[in-house]
Amino acid sequence: MPVDADGREWSNGLFGCMSAFGTCLCATCFPCVVYGKNKHRYEHLNSKGVPHPDDGGSCCSGSCCGHGVLSVCGLGFILQMINRGHVRSRYNIKGGGCGDCCTSLWCAPCQLVQESRELELEEQSFGTQRY
């Protein structure tokens, strides 16, 4: 994506989540699983410079459980907002904390899919296919 002085746009639109139907369905029914996988994929790319070997690891990770517990209290969006900010920063994507908060709060499944697809683009640059 082209980058200007303020950064660039997301590679995929927020409401294009249906193009990754499986991830969209999982993010709608089990957002903690997609959050956990996104977080681990991001952290692995950030620390090791290569894709996570197990596509984000187990669906029952500590990140997933933490998100699940906070979601029961209606606060799972906070973790999503923080991770979205990290992904935006890594890829120099335009936006800010307020937008991350609103997107994570009101469009959580679409936000999780958008984030997953952004990570997937970097992973594909290594020749790794994700479905």
Sequence and secondary structure as in RCSB ss.txt:
>XXXX:A:sequence
MPVDADGREWSNGLFGCMSAFGTCLCATCFPCVVYGKNKHRYEHLNSKGVPHPDDGGSCCSGSCCGHGVLSVCGL
GFILQMINRGHVRSRYNIKGGGCGDCCTSLWCAPCQLVQESRELELEEQSFGTQRY
>XXXX:A:secstr
   BTTBB  SS TT GGGGHHHHHHHHH HHHHHHHHHHHHHHHHHHSS  TTTT  TT HHHHHHHHHHHTT 
HHHHHHHHHHHHHHHTTBS  HHHHHHHHHHSHHHHHHHHHHHHHHHHHTTT    
